[in-house]
């Protein structure tokens, strides 16, 4: 039974934003604040002064804050500031502003003393050893940048880049074990992911989050993260929903990191040669989520093991020509020997218990190899050419024979009886046998050219790509169900008795195809003051398997009015096509539909960015409204993480909604944000109908799509103790309303039931042992080489909410009732973590 705890921990009725933040902070850290944050301001002192840039001009809007305390202000139009500070304490006054180098001053003031502090902030200049300085503002339109350093502090089981993405507006996920996410009503297969300009792929046979393993993105190697939830540019590929653009860093010196927890460990090393021409970086990760899986209702012997090795290396052949090589090997193993399961579900007035005794085992293997080699040629200061060759190979196997004998019982709901909550009577008994021997081999090879011309007021981008795919798929799976002595479906012919298997899929498929794609794009700065930026582009894609050519024109406009320099508006739209990959072609019986055409989505997106000062710091509020016209869709059903397409049908639909995100330093010196999203997405299947009373034909019409999650809220929040900033807290919160679901089968009109809401809070507490804010006393031995050392304690699923991943359907032959038994996700669990950088 789903835990129905009230969310009164977040129901705070505040008089102002400041009151909300302080109450929220104290609720999280109240034991620490009661002991350690009793500041006395009876004899305040004052600091004041003026801040200028390196041209001796007054700097307006510079953030001036006291590190480790909720005290701060900003400079006025003359660069002046003043603020009250406590006396008789060593204070670090921090000065920061976008585009200028940060600075600080340490002071100790006597009671009542006024101290003048004047600062000159220099322009921020970043030197890249083998990268040409470019106009990034013109190349990052309609893209949200994310600080990759935040990944190391997010308190989630995977601690991945995707976990950060899930907290952004328009992004939804209802499975903490998986790196999959849906964006604005799309499914998991509709998201583009790039690493260093080439597309990467996910395994195809994964059914559940516990099988998935590690994300292909190694957060220890990431330099930049960019994300777009819609209306993205023509330079990005052919998917319907979103794009995640990852760039790995190019090391500048020797360094590395080591992290370990109860879920696994990782090591990252990097270096650059003395002549600055050669660099390398490697990351090794090992993970086992056995510790988490022990919280499942299904008890047994879990043996998951996930290994990932990545290498990045580059060499500068000359000042104009450079080479880069990337390699990734991932080996995932998931073994399960189930023993028993006991799940309570229903309501207080109608509670039931599902008990299963298992025999058999499951053995899954997923092995992927990804590689790329690229050459970059700087033809001139304005022209850069790039050639990329990449390959992807996956070998996946599913093998299981699991026999289950189950009991479905009614629980006593009379509070006055001694056996309240225990079994009152039995509703039925039965057994099932699930069998699979599935194997899939896939190879994807591509060669791609990209180029760009950067001028003072425009950027031209173009590209062309050839890709070849080879798929070899063998499916052999079936189920057998038996209830109260009768098999389902039952063949009650005494003269010719038969046992009929369910969901029988026995197929062999070999598929080979080629794709050709290309794009051209122009970003034009219409005014010299960046007030108006126009981006236009067009993509083309041809697939020889279905002999279809699609053309995707796209356009966006960004406007920053002179009368309000802290406000910007943007408008984007275009045609987005997604030619099918292998999974979209295969129906539930294993048949391949090679005549399927590309799905189409027309994006219309309008948004704004509003930057304002509050609490003495800079905040940004972003908002977007969107409408997507969906055509030629391939309907599908979702079972946990397994997407089962129905290519024999097609549908039209829509998605509409609004996204909001508040970003800034809710607490001085650390980033936090909150996201709110509203969504409605529905589809109408062609020829979808049902019969009433054997005579009346009813058209199903528009029904919710499987990702129709009407409201989502995401929060990532950081805090620290005011007097002890090395004690920190981070929190990740996800809330999503009910998702549609329905019984097995390909009748989509039955999928109008709703799962319980998804609610999850993960929290982490950490202590910095070595780092910038730790006084540098005498160090001995290995500690002299360490940059930072953190130890932490994390609590996963803090509120112990029983979230639902999917349902197991049980049929009672005697009365034809069907019961949906929830498959719950992980419960509350503690985790210890250690992070070291050197």
N, C-alpha and C positions, 0 to 999 in steps of 0.2 A: 504494500500500500504506500502510495507516494506520501512522503512526509509533507504535512501541510502547515509547517511553521509560518507564522506571520512574519512579514519583512519589516517589523517595527524598528529594526536597527537603522533603516534608511529613511524613516518617516520623520523628518525633522522640520518643524515649522519655524523658520528663521525670519527675523525682521530685516535682515540684509545679507549680502554675500559674505561679508566679513564674519557675521555671527554664525552662518552656516559652516564656514571653514573651521572656525575655532571649535565649535561643538563637535564636528566630525573628527577633528584631530584629537580632542580630549577623550572621545569615546574609544578611540583605538589605543591610546597610550595613557589612559587615566592612571594606572598604577605608577608609571614613571613620572608623570607630571606632578602628582601629589607629593612625591618625594624630592624631585630635583628641579622643578621649574618655578619656584616661589621667588620671583624677582622683586626687589624693593626699589621703587622709584621715588622715594621720599626726598632724595637729594640728587635730582637729575643734573647732568651736565649737558653741554650742547656742542655739536660740531657743525661748522658751516664753511662755506667756501664757494669756489667757482671752478667749473670744468670747461676746458677749451680743447679744440683739436690741434693737430700739428701745424695748422695754418693760422693759429691764434684767433680762431673764430669761436664764439660762444657755442657750446654743444647743448642743444635742447633735447630733453627727454632721456638723459642718461640716468640709468638706475643706480641709486646709491643705497646700499643695504648693509646691515650689520650681520656678518656671517654667524649662523647658529642662533639667531634671534629673530623674532617676528617684527623687526624694526626696519623701515625703509622709506625712501622718498624718491622723487625725480627732480631733475634740474628744470628751471623755468626757461623762458626764451632768451634770457641773458646768461644762461649756464649756471645760475646760482642755486644753492640749496642750503637747507638747515634742518636739523632734526635733534630731538632729545635722545640722549643715550645714558645708560647707567654709569655711575661713578665707581672708582676703585676696582675696575675690571680691565683685563687685557682684551681689547676689542679689535677685530679685523674689519675695517671699512672697505667694502667691495664696490668698485665702479665698473659698470658694464653697459655696452651699447652695441647694437648690430652694426657691423662694418668697422668697428674700432677695437683696438686691443684692450683687453681687460687690465685693470690696475687695482691696487689695494694699498691700504695704509694701516699700520698697527698703532693704536694709541691707548694710553692709560690716563684717564682724567680724574682730577680731584673733584670733590663735591662742589657744584656750582660753577665749575670752570667752563669757559668757552674757548674752543680750539679751532683755528682756521686751517683748512686743508684745501689746497688748490692743486688741480691735476691737469696735465696735458696728455690726452689720449691720442696715440698714433693710429694711423690707418692700419687695418688688418691686412697683412700681405702673406699669402701662402705660397711657398716655393715648392714646385714639383720638379723632380729631377729629370723625368722623361715624359712630361706631359705639357703640351702647349696651353698657355693660359687662354681660356675661352670665355665668351659671353654667356654665362650659365643662365642668366635671367631670360634669354631668348630660347634656350634649349630645354627649359623645364616648365613649359606651360601645361596647366591642368594636371600637375603632378604634385603629390603630397610628399615632402621629404620627412624621414623619420630618423631620429638619432639612434644609430646602432648600439651605442653604449648602454642603452636602456635594457637591451635583451639580457644582459648579465644580472640584472636585479629583479626581473619580473618573476614572481613566485608561482610558477606553474610546473606541472609534471614534465613537460617537454622543454621548457625554457628555450623556445625557438623564435625565429623571426615571425613565423606565422601566428604565434601567440600574441604578439604585438598587433599584427594586422587585425586580429579578431576584435580588438578593442576600438577599432576605427568605425566611424559612421558608415552605414550601408553594408557592413560585413557581419555575417551571422555564422555561428557554429554551435552545435549542441552536443559536442563530443570532445572532452578534454584530452583524450588519448590520441587524437588525430590531428594532423597538420592541415586537413582539408577545411575549406570554408566556402560559403556561398556569398555572392555579392549582388545586392539589389534584385533578388528573385531568381538569379541564375543557379545552376548546380555546380558541383565540384569540378566538372570537366570543362567549364567555360572560363577558366582563369589562366592567363598567360603568366609564366614565370621565366625570367631571364637571369643568367649568371654571366657577367662579362660579355654581354651582347649576343649570346646564343641561347636558344630555348631549351629548357630541361623538362623531363617527363616524370610521371609517377608510375608505380606498379599498377597493373591492370586487374589483377585477380583479388586484390585485398577486399575482404568482406567486412572487417570490423577494425576498430581503433587499436585493439590489443595486438593485432597482426602487423600493423603498419610499420612500426619501428621509427627510425630516425628520419627527420626531414633532410632533403637533399642539400639544403642550405646550411653550411657550417657557420654559426654566428661568431665564432672566434676569428674568422678570416674576413669578415665583412667590413667594408669601408663606408658604403653608402646604401641606403634603402629608399626607394621611390615607389609610390603606389598611386594608382588611379582607379577609382570605382566606376568610371564611365566617361564617355566623351573623350577618350584618349586619342592620340595622334595617329596619323597614317603610318608612321615608322614602326609602330607596334603591330604584331601579327594578327592572325585571323581567328579570334575568339570573341564571344558575345559580351562578356561581362566586365573583366578587369585585367589589369597588368601589374605585376610586381617585378620591378627592375632592380637587381642586385649587382653591385660592383664590389669585387674583392680588392683589398688594398695591395699596393706595391710597397714592400718593406723598404725602409730607409736605413735600418741598422739591425744588429742582432737583438732579438727579444723573443718573448713567448709567454705562454700562460698554461696553467694546469688547474683543472677543477675536478672535484670529486664529490659525490653524494651517494645516498643509499640507492639511487637509481642508475648509477654508472659513473663514468669518468671520461675526461677528454684532455688531450695534450696538443698544443699548437706551438710550432717553432718557426722562426723567420730570420732572414739575414740578407745582407747586400754586400757585394764585393767591394774591396777598397777602391777600385777604379770606378765605382758606381754604374757599371755596365751590366752586371748580372745580379739578379735577385731570385730568391726562392722562399716558398712558404708551404708548410705542410700541416695538416690537422688530422688527428686520429681520435675517433670517438667509439666508446663501447657503452651500450645501454642494456639494461634488463629491467622491465617494468613488473617483474614478478612480485615485488613488494606491494605494488598497487593492486594487482590482479587478485591478491588474496582477500580483498574486500568485496569481491563479487559474491552473488548468491550461490553461484556454482562453485563448489569446493572440489579441489583436486590437485593434481601435480602440474603446475604451470612451469614451463621451461622456455621462456623467450630469450633470445640473444640477438642483438643487433650491433653490427660493426660497420664503421664507415671510415674510409681513408681518402683524403683529398690532397692533391699536390698542385701548386701553381708556381711556375717558373718563367722568367723572362730574360731576354738578352738584347742589349742595344748594339746592333751591328754597326751603326753609324749614327750621326746626329739626326738623320732623317728616317732610318729604317730600324725597326725593332720587331722581335719575335716573342710570342707568349704561348706557353703550353699549359693546359689544364687537364687533370685526370681525377676521376672519382671511381672508387670501388666500394660497393655496398653489399653486405651479406646479412640477410635477415633470416632467422630461424625461429619458428614458433611451434612448440610441442605442448600438447595438452592431453592429460589422462584424467578425464572427469570422474568424479566419484558420486557426489550427491548434489542436489539442489533443493532449496526450500525458499519459495517466494510467496509472500502474502500480498494480496492485491484486492481492489474493490473499494468499498466505502465502509463506514462504521456500521451502517445498517445492513450491508450486504457484503461481508468480508469473506474471502476465499483463500485457500492455501493450495499451492501447486508444489508437489513433492515428486522428485525424480531420483531414481537410482540408476547410475550409468555403468556401462561397460564399453570398452574400446578406447580409441585414442585418435588424435588429430596431429598430423605432421605437415607443416607448411614450410616451403623454402622459396625465398625471393633473392635473386642475385642480379644486380645491375652494374653495368660499367658505362661510364660516360667520359668522353674525351673530346678535346678540341685543340686546335693549333691555329693561331692567328698571326698575321703580319700586318704591321701598321707603317704606312709610308707617308711622311710629312712632305708633300710635294712643294709647298711654300708655306708662308705664314698663314695663309687663308685656306689652303686646300689640304685635306687629309683623306687618305684612301686606306681601306682596311679589307683584308681577305680572311675569311673564317672557314675552316673545315671542321666539322664536328661529327661525332658518332655516338649512338646510344644502343646498348644491347641489354636485354632483360631475359632472364630465364626464371620462370615462375612455376611452382608446383603446389597443388592442393591434394592432400591425401587424408581421408578420414573414413572411419567406420565406427559410428557411435550408436550404441543400442541404449535406449532409455525406457524404463518402466515407470509410469507415472500414476499418481493418485491425485484426484481433484476433490477437495473437501470443502464443506461449508463450515465456517467458524461461528461459534456461539456469540451472539450480539446482545444478549440480555445481561445488563450490568448486575442484576441481582443474583445471577447463578454463579456457582463456584467455578465452573469451567469456562467462564467468560474469556474469550480470546483463544480458546482451544478448539479442537475439532468437535463439531456437533454431530455431523453425519457425513457419509461419503456420497459424492455426486457421480463418481465414475472412476474407472481404472482403465488403463490402456498401455500401449507400448509403441515405440517408433524406432526405425532403423534408418539412419542417414549414411549414404555412401557417396564417395567422390574419388575419382582419379583424374584430375584435371592437370594439364600441362600446356603452357604457352611460352613460345619463343618469339621474340620480336627484335628486329634490327631497324634502326632509322639512321640514315646517313645523309649529310647535307653539305653543300658548299655555297658560300654566300659572299657577296661583295657589298660593302657599304662605303659611302663617301659623304663628304660634307665640305661646304664652302662657307666660311664665316666672314662676313663683312660688317662694317660699322653699324648698319641698321637692318641687316637681314641675315638669315641663315638658311642655306639650301642643304637639304638632306635627300639622299636617294639610296636605293638598295635593290639587289636582285638575288634570288635564291633558288637553287635546285635541290630537291629532297627526294630520296628513295626510301620506300618502306617495304619490309618483308615480314609477314606474320605467319606463324605456324601454330595452330590451336587445336588441341585435342580435349574434348569434353566427354566425360563418362560419369554421370551422377544420377542418382535416383533416391527417392524416399519411400518408405513403407510405413503406414500407420495402421494400428489395430486398436479397437476400443471395445471393451466388454465382449470380446470373442468374435467381433465382426471386423473384417478389414475394411479400410476406407480407400477407394470405393469398394463396395462389396459385390461379389459375383455369387449369388445364392442359387446356383444351379447344381443340384445334388448329383445329376448325371454327368456333369462336366465341371467339377469344381476347379476354380482358378484363383490364383493370387495375383492381384493387379497392383503394380507399382505406381507411385505418384511421381510427377515432375521428372519423368525420364528424359534425359538429354544425352544422346550418344552421337557425336559428330566429329569429323576431322575436317579442318579447313586450312588451306594454304593460299595466301593472298599476297600479291606483289603489285605495287603501284608507284607512281611518280607524281610529284607536284612541282609546279613552277609558280613563283610569286615574285612580286616586286612592288616598289613604292617610290613616290617622289613627293617631297614636302618642302614648303617654304614658310619661314617665320619672318614676318615683316614688322619692324618697329616703325609705325607710321609717324610718330612724333619723337622729337629729340629727348623729351623728358619722360619717356616710357609711359606716357598717358594712354596710348592706344597700340595694342599688339594684335596683329591678325595672323592666324595660322591656317594655311590651306594645304590639302594633300589628297592623294588618291592612291589606293592599293588595288592590286589585281592578283587573282589566284586562279590557277587552272589545275584540275585533278583529272588524270586520264582514266581513272576507274569509272567515274560516272560521267565523264566527258562534259564537265561543266566549267565555265569561266564566269567568275564573279568580279564585279567592279565596285569598289567601296570608296566613294568620295567623303571627305571629312573636313570640317571647318570649325574654328573656334576664334573667339574674340575676347580680349581682355582690355578693360577700360579702367583707368585710375583718374578720377576727376581732379582738376586743379584746386577746386574749391574745398576739397576734403582729402588731404593727403594720407589719411589713415584708413581710407575705404577703397576697395577695388571690386569691380564687377566683372563677371565672365559669362560667356554664352558659348555653348558647344553643341554640335550635332553632326550626324552623319549616318552612313550605312555601315553596318557591321555584319559580316558573314562568317559562319563557322562551318567549313566543309567537314563532313563526318570523319572521325578516326575509326579505328576498328570496333570499339565497343558500341558505337551508335549503330553499326550495321547489323549486329547480332541480336536476334530476338530471344525470347525466353526458351524456345525450343532448340536454340543453337543454329537456326537457319541464318544465312547471310543475305542481306538485301543490298545488292551493289548498285541499285538504281536510285538510292536515297540522295536527294539534293541538299545543298547547304542550308542550314538554318539562317534566318535573317532577323536582325534587330535594328530598328531605327531609333537612335538616341537623340533626345532633346533635353539638354541640361542647362540650367541657369543657376548661378551662384554668386556669392559675395564673400569678401574677407573684410572684417572690421577689427582694427587694432586699436586698443584703448589702454589707458593706465588705470590700475586699481591696486590698492594695498602697496603703493609705491613701486609697482612692477608692471611690466608690459604683458598684456594678454591678447590673444587673438581668438575671435569668434568667426568660424566659417560656417556657411549654410549653403545648401544646394537643394533645389527641387528638380525632379526629373520625370520624364515620361518615356516609356519604351514601347514601340509598336513591334510586336513579335509575329513573324510569319514563317510558315513551313517548319514549324517546330516538330521535333521528334519526342512524343510523350514518353514518360518514364515513371518508374516507381522506385522508391528508396527503401532498402532494408538495411538498417544500420549505416554502413558506408558503401554498400553495394548498390550501384545504380543499375537497374534493369530496364533497358530501353524497349520500346514498343514500336519498332520501325515499320510495322505493317499499318500503323496509323500515322496521321499528320494532324496538326492543330494550328490554330491562330490564337494569339493572346495579347496580353499587355502587362506592363509593370509600371506602377507609379508610386511616388513617395517623396519624402523629404528627409534630409540629413542635417544634423547640427553637431558641431564639435567646439568645445571651449578648451583652449590650450594655453599653458603658461606656467609660471612658477607660483603655484598655490602656496608653497612654502619657499622662502628665499633660497636660491641655489640649486633646486632640484625640479625637474620637469614632471608635470602631471597633466592629465586631460580627461575630459568626460565627453561621451558621445551619445546622441539620441537619434533613433531612426524610426520612421514610419514607412510602412510598405504594404501594398496590395498587389498581388499578381494572380491572374487567372488565365485559363485557356479553354478553348472550345474545340473538342476533337471532331474531326470530320466523320460522319456516319456513326457517331456514338449515341446509342439509344438503349432503352430497356422496355420490357413488356409488362403491363399490369393486367391481371385477370386473364391472361392468355390472349387478349384481343386488342388492348389499347397500347399503341406505340407512343412512347414519350421520348422526345429529344432531351438529352442530358443538359445541353447548353453549356454556359460557362461554369466551370468548377475551379476551386483553388488549386494552384500548382503545388507540388510537394514542398516547395520552399516558401510558402506563403506565411511568413512570420510577421504579423502585423506591427509589432512594436519590439524594439530591442534597445537595451541600454548597456553601455560599456564604460568602465572606469579603470584608469590606471593612476594610482595615487602614491606619492612618496612623501615621507616626513622624517624628521629626526628630532632628538631631544635638544631643546634650545641651548642648554649649557654644555651638552656633550654631543656635538654633531657627528661623532664617529659611531654613535648608536643610531641606526636607521631602521625605517620600516617601509615596506612596499606592499601594495595591495592591488589585486586584480579582481574585478567584479564583472560578471556577465549575467544579464537577465534577458530572456526572450520569451515571448508569448507562444501559445500552443501551435505546433506544426500539424498539418493534415496527415492522416494515414488511413489505411483501409485493409481489408482482408487480402490474402494472396489471390493471384489471378491477374489477368490483363484488363479487367473492367475498371477503368479509371473513374467512372461515375460513382463507384462505391467508396472512394477515398475522401470522404467528407467528415470522418471522425477527427478528433483533435487530441494530440498528446498533452500531458501536463506541461506547464511552463517550465522552462529551463532556468535554474537559479544556481549560481555557483560563486563562491568567494574563496580566493586563495590569498594567504597573507604570509609575509616573511619578515623576520627580524634579523638584523646583521650587526656585527661589530667589526670595525676596521682595526686591525692590529698593527699594520705597517702602511704608511701612505703619506700624502701631502699634509694632512691635518694632524698627523702624529708628530710630536716633538722629536727631533732627530738626536736621540741620546747615543751613547756608544753602542755600535753594532759589532757583532762578532760573527765569524763564520759565514754561512750562506746568506744570512739576513742582509749583508752589505750589498748583495746583488739584486734584492727584491725591490720592485717599485710599489707593490701593494699586496696586502694579505687580508682577506676577509673570511670570517666564519659566520655561518648563519643557521637559523632554525626556521623551517617553513611548515605551515599547516595547510594542507590541501583540503578543499571542501570544508571550510571552517564551520559552516552551519549544518553539516551532515544532512544535506538534502539528497533525497533519492531521485536523481534524474533518470529519465528513461531514454535508452538508446534505440530500442526497437521492441517488437512484440513477437511472442510465440503463440501461434493459434492452435487451440485445442478444440476438437469437435466431439460432441457427445452424440453417438448414433441413435440412442434410444429416444431422445427428444429433439434431435436436430439443432441443438444449441451450439453456438460457437463462442469460445472464450478467448479473449486477447490477454495473454499473460505478459506483463511487462518485463523486459530485460534491463535491469538497472545498471547504471554506470558505477564508478568507483565511489567509495565512502570516504570518511575523514581519515587522514593519514598524516603522520609527521615525517619530515625529511630534514636531514642534516646536510649542509653544503659548505665546501671550502673552495675559495677562489684565490689563486696566486698569479701575479704578473711579474715578469722580470725583464 
